[in-house]
């Protein structure tokens, strides 16, 4: 049952994201995609910490923080 709810939530979220991206301008779409990328990275690291894969989470954190900073700089270059 939890997997069915997870799949339903992902489908609804994907549908909402699709509709937002169809109506958003370029700046809004970039900011949403940046937020999603950083949020997914944080969730992935948090799940690895909870499942006991602390060394892998530490390595991912060390690798992904510079990537997040670079993504933020690229998307906010026009401001």
N, C-alpha and C positions, 0 to 999 in steps of 0.2 A: 504493500500500500504506500509506503513512503516514496518508493521509486515512481509510482504513478503520479503522485503529487509533484514530485520533482520535475518529471517530464512535462506535466501540464503547466507548471510555473515557467519552465524554460520556453515552452511554446508561446505562452502569453507574453512573456518578456521580449522574446524575439519579434513577435508581431508588433508590439508597441514600439520597439526600436526601429523596425522597418518603416512604420508610419511616420515616426518622428523624422527619420533621415530623409524621407521623401519630401517633407515640407520645410525642412531646415535649410538655412543658407550655409555657405561653406564654413564660416567661422564657427557657427553653432555645432555643425557636424564634427569638426575637428576637435572641439572641446569635449564633446560627448565621447568620442572614440578614445581620446586621451584618458579621460576619467575611467572608462571601461577597461582599458589596458592596464592602468595602474591598479585599479580595484581587483582585477583578475589575478595580477601578480601577487598582491597582498593576500588574497584568499588562498592561493596556491601555497604560499609560504606558511600561512597559518595552519592549513590542513596538514602539511608535512610536520610541523611542530607538534600538533595534536596526535599524530599517528606514530610518533617516536622516531622520526627520521630527522633528528636535529642537525647532524652534520650536513645532510643534503640541503636542508633549509638555510643553513648558514652560508653554504656555497652559493645557492641561488640568490640570497640576499646580496652577497658581495658582487655578484655578476649583474643583477637586475637594477640595482640602485643607479649606477651610471647610465644604464639604458633609459630609465625613467627620467633622469635629469636631461638627457639628450632629447628625448621625445618632447618634454616640456619646453625646451629651448626652441626646437624646430616649430612647434605649433604656435608659440607665442612670439615669433620673430616679427610679425607685422605690427605688434602693439608698441 
